[in-house]
């Protein structure tokens, strides 16, 4: 799956913030920023039955 999404990285680099948010939501990606440690926790729940790209 990551190979087939390879070019999406280039598309997302230039995408509008709302378009990026829509893609991340469809991928089940959740990012949580902790300002105290300046770290981002990334969680993904990839369900091929819910994937809408």
N, CA, C and O atoms as a GROMACS GRO file, in nm:
protein
  212
    1UNK      N    1   0.081  -0.118   0.000
    1UNK     CA    2   0.000   0.000   0.000
    1UNK      C    3   0.086   0.126   0.000
    1UNK      O    4   0.054   0.224  -0.068
    2UNK      N    5   0.196   0.125   0.075
    2UNK     CA    6   0.279   0.246   0.081
    2UNK      C    7   0.342   0.277  -0.054
    2UNK      O    8   0.364   0.394  -0.085
    3UNK      N    9   0.370   0.176  -0.134
    3UNK     CA   10   0.424   0.200  -0.266
    3UNK      C   11   0.322   0.270  -0.355
    3UNK      O   12   0.356   0.361  -0.429
    4UNK      N   13   0.196   0.228  -0.347
    4UNK     CA   14   0.093   0.289  -0.429
    4UNK      C   15   0.062   0.431  -0.385
    4UNK      O   16   0.009   0.509  -0.464
    5UNK      N   17   0.095   0.467  -0.261
    5UNK     CA   18   0.071   0.602  -0.211
    5UNK      C   19   0.194   0.691  -0.224
    5UNK      O   20   0.192   0.806  -0.179
    6UNK      N   21   0.299   0.641  -0.283
    6UNK     CA   22   0.424   0.716  -0.294
    6UNK      C   23   0.408   0.855  -0.350
    6UNK      O   24   0.463   0.949  -0.294
    7UNK      N   25   0.334   0.872  -0.458
    7UNK     CA   26   0.321   1.004  -0.520
    7UNK      C   27   0.227   1.095  -0.442
    7UNK      O   28   0.226   1.216  -0.465
    8UNK      N   29   0.150   1.040  -0.352
    8UNK     CA   30   0.060   1.125  -0.273
    8UNK      C   31   0.138   1.221  -0.185
    8UNK      O   32   0.088   1.328  -0.150
    9UNK      N   33   0.259   1.184  -0.149
    9UNK     CA   34   0.346   1.271  -0.068
    9UNK      C   35   0.369   1.403  -0.141
    9UNK      O   36   0.363   1.511  -0.081
   10UNK      N   37   0.396   1.394  -0.271
   10UNK     CA   38   0.420   1.514  -0.350
   10UNK      C   39   0.294   1.599  -0.363
   10UNK      O   40   0.300   1.722  -0.359
   11UNK      N   41   0.180   1.534  -0.379
   11UNK     CA   42   0.053   1.606  -0.390
   11UNK      C   43   0.020   1.676  -0.260
   11UNK      O   44  -0.021   1.792  -0.261
   12UNK      N   45   0.039   1.608  -0.148
   12UNK     CA   46   0.007   1.668  -0.018
   12UNK      C   47   0.100   1.784   0.017
   12UNK      O   48   0.060   1.874   0.090
   13UNK      N   49   0.220   1.782  -0.033
   13UNK     CA   50   0.315   1.890  -0.003
   13UNK      C   51   0.261   2.025  -0.049
   13UNK      O   52   0.288   2.127   0.015
   14UNK      N   53   0.186   2.027  -0.159
   14UNK     CA   54   0.134   2.151  -0.215
   14UNK      C   55  -0.016   2.170  -0.192
   14UNK      O   56  -0.074   2.266  -0.242
   15UNK      N   57  -0.078   2.079  -0.118
   15UNK     CA   58  -0.223   2.084  -0.100
   15UNK      C   59  -0.263   2.189   0.002
   15UNK      O   60  -0.186   2.228   0.089
   16UNK      N   61  -0.387   2.234  -0.011
   16UNK     CA   62  -0.445   2.326   0.087
   16UNK      C   63  -0.463   2.252   0.220
   16UNK      O   64  -0.485   2.131   0.221
   17UNK      N   65  -0.456   2.323   0.332
   17UNK     CA   66  -0.469   2.258   0.463
   17UNK      C   67  -0.596   2.174   0.478
   17UNK      O   68  -0.590   2.065   0.534
   18UNK      N   69  -0.710   2.222   0.430
   18UNK     CA   70  -0.834   2.145   0.444
   18UNK      C   71  -0.830   2.018   0.360
   18UNK      O   72  -0.883   1.915   0.402
   19UNK      N   73  -0.766   2.024   0.242
   19UNK     CA   74  -0.753   1.904   0.159
   19UNK      C   75  -0.664   1.801   0.229
   19UNK      O   76  -0.693   1.681   0.226
   20UNK      N   77  -0.557   1.848   0.292
   20UNK     CA   78  -0.471   1.757   0.367
   20UNK      C   79  -0.548   1.693   0.482
   20UNK      O   80  -0.539   1.573   0.505
   21UNK      N   81  -0.624   1.775   0.553
   21UNK     CA   82  -0.702   1.724   0.666
   21UNK      C   83  -0.800   1.617   0.621
   21UNK      O   84  -0.818   1.516   0.690
   22UNK      N   85  -0.862   1.637   0.506
   22UNK     CA   86  -0.957   1.538   0.453
   22UNK      C   87  -0.888   1.406   0.422
   22UNK      O   88  -0.939   1.299   0.454
   23UNK      N   89  -0.770   1.415   0.360
   23UNK     CA   90  -0.695   1.293   0.326
   23UNK      C   91  -0.653   1.221   0.454
   23UNK      O   92  -0.668   1.099   0.464
   24UNK      N   93  -0.600   1.296   0.551
   24UNK     CA   94  -0.555   1.235   0.676
   24UNK      C   95  -0.672   1.169   0.750
   24UNK      O   96  -0.657   1.062   0.808
   25UNK      N   97  -0.787   1.235   0.747
   25UNK     CA   98  -0.905   1.178   0.813
   25UNK      C   99  -0.946   1.048   0.744
   25UNK      O  100  -0.980   0.951   0.810
   26UNK      N  101  -0.945   1.047   0.611
   26UNK     CA  102  -0.982   0.927   0.537
   26UNK      C  103  -0.884   0.813   0.560
   26UNK      O  104  -0.921   0.696   0.552
   27UNK      N  105  -0.760   0.847   0.588
   27UNK     CA  106  -0.659   0.746   0.618
   27UNK      C  107  -0.666   0.699   0.763
   27UNK      O  108  -0.599   0.602   0.800
   28UNK      N  109  -0.745   0.766   0.844
   28UNK     CA  110  -0.752   0.732   0.986
   28UNK      C  111  -0.630   0.780   1.063
   28UNK      O  112  -0.594   0.721   1.164
   29UNK      N  113  -0.567   0.887   1.014
   29UNK     CA  114  -0.446   0.940   1.076
   29UNK      C  115  -0.483   1.043   1.182
   29UNK      O  116  -0.560   1.135   1.157
   30UNK      N  117  -0.426   1.026   1.300
   30UNK     CA  118  -0.448   1.120   1.410
   30UNK      C  119  -0.312   1.167   1.459
   30UNK      O  120  -0.227   1.086   1.495
   31UNK      N  121  -0.291   1.299   1.460
   31UNK     CA  122  -0.168   1.358   1.509
   31UNK      C  123  -0.199   1.435   1.637
   31UNK      O  124  -0.293   1.514   1.641
   32UNK      N  125  -0.119   1.411   1.741
   32UNK     CA  126  -0.137   1.480   1.868
   32UNK      C  127  -0.005   1.547   1.904
   32UNK      O  128   0.097   1.480   1.920
   33UNK      N  129  -0.009   1.679   1.918
   33UNK     CA  130   0.112   1.756   1.951
   33UNK      C  131   0.117   1.783   2.101
   33UNK      O  132   0.018   1.825   2.161
   34UNK      N  133   0.233   1.758   2.161
   34UNK     CA  134   0.256   1.788   2.302
   34UNK      C  135   0.354   1.905   2.309
   34UNK      O  136   0.474   1.888   2.287
   35UNK      N  137   0.302   2.025   2.339
   35UNK     CA  138   0.390   2.143   2.340
   35UNK      C  139   0.499   2.137   2.447
   35UNK      O  140   0.605   2.198   2.430
   36UNK      N  141   0.475   2.066   2.555
   36UNK     CA  142   0.575   2.056   2.661
   36UNK      C  143   0.701   1.985   2.614
   36UNK      O  144   0.813   2.025   2.649
   37UNK      N  145   0.684   1.880   2.534
   37UNK     CA  146   0.799   1.804   2.485
   37UNK      C  147   0.831   1.834   2.339
   37UNK      O  148   0.932   1.788   2.286
   38UNK      N  149   0.744   1.911   2.274
   38UNK     CA  150   0.756   1.944   2.131
   38UNK      C  151   0.762   1.818   2.045
   38UNK      O  152   0.838   1.811   1.948
   39UNK      N  153   0.681   1.720   2.083
   39UNK     CA  154   0.674   1.594   2.009
   39UNK      C  155   0.534   1.576   1.951
   39UNK      O  156   0.434   1.622   2.007
   40UNK      N  157   0.531   1.507   1.838
   40UNK     CA  158   0.403   1.474   1.774
   40UNK      C  159   0.387   1.323   1.779
   40UNK      O  160   0.477   1.248   1.739
   41UNK      N  161   0.272   1.279   1.827
   41UNK     CA  162   0.240   1.136   1.827
   41UNK      C  163   0.149   1.111   1.707
   41UNK      O  164   0.048   1.178   1.691
   42UNK      N  165   0.184   1.015   1.625
   42UNK     CA  166   0.105   0.982   1.507
   42UNK      C  167   0.044   0.844   1.524
   42UNK      O  168   0.113   0.748   1.557
   43UNK      N  169  -0.086   0.836   1.501
   43UNK     CA  170  -0.158   0.709   1.506
   43UNK      C  171  -0.234   0.693   1.375
   43UNK      O  172  -0.293   0.789   1.326
   44UNK      N  173  -0.233   0.574   1.320
   44UNK     CA  174  -0.307   0.547   1.197
   44UNK      C  175  -0.388   0.420   1.214
   44UNK      O  176  -0.341   0.320   1.268
   45UNK      N  177  -0.511   0.426   1.168
   45UNK     CA  178  -0.598   0.310   1.168
   45UNK      C  179  -0.641   0.286   1.024
   45UNK      O  180  -0.742   0.340   0.979
   46UNK      N  181  -0.564   0.205   0.954
   46UNK     CA  182  -0.590   0.180   0.813
   46UNK      C  183  -0.688   0.064   0.797
   46UNK      O  184  -0.655  -0.052   0.824
   47UNK      N  185  -0.806   0.096   0.754
   47UNK     CA  186  -0.909  -0.004   0.728
   47UNK      C  187  -0.937   0.002   0.578
   47UNK      O  188  -0.999   0.098   0.532
   48UNK      N  189  -0.895  -0.099   0.500
   48UNK     CA  190  -0.913  -0.093   0.355
   48UNK      C  191  -1.059  -0.081   0.313
   48UNK      O  192  -1.087  -0.041   0.200
   49UNK      N  193  -1.152  -0.113   0.400
   49UNK     CA  194  -1.293  -0.102   0.367
   49UNK      C  195  -1.345   0.041   0.382
   49UNK      O  196  -1.451   0.075   0.328
   50UNK      N  197  -1.271   0.124   0.454
   50UNK     CA  198  -1.312   0.262   0.476
   50UNK      C  199  -1.227   0.361   0.400
   50UNK      O  200  -1.257   0.481   0.401
   51UNK      N  201  -1.123   0.316   0.332
   51UNK     CA  202  -1.028   0.403   0.262
   51UNK      C  203  -1.096   0.468   0.143
   51UNK      O  204  -1.144   0.399   0.053
   52UNK      N  205  -1.100   0.601   0.142
   52UNK     CA  206  -1.160   0.677   0.032
   52UNK      C  207  -1.063   0.782  -0.015
   52UNK      O  208  -1.062   0.893   0.039
   53UNK      N  209  -0.981   0.752  -0.114
   53UNK     CA  210  -0.887   0.850  -0.168
   53UNK      C  211  -0.932   0.896  -0.303
   53UNK      O  212  -0.866   0.980  -0.366
   0.00000   0.00000   0.00000
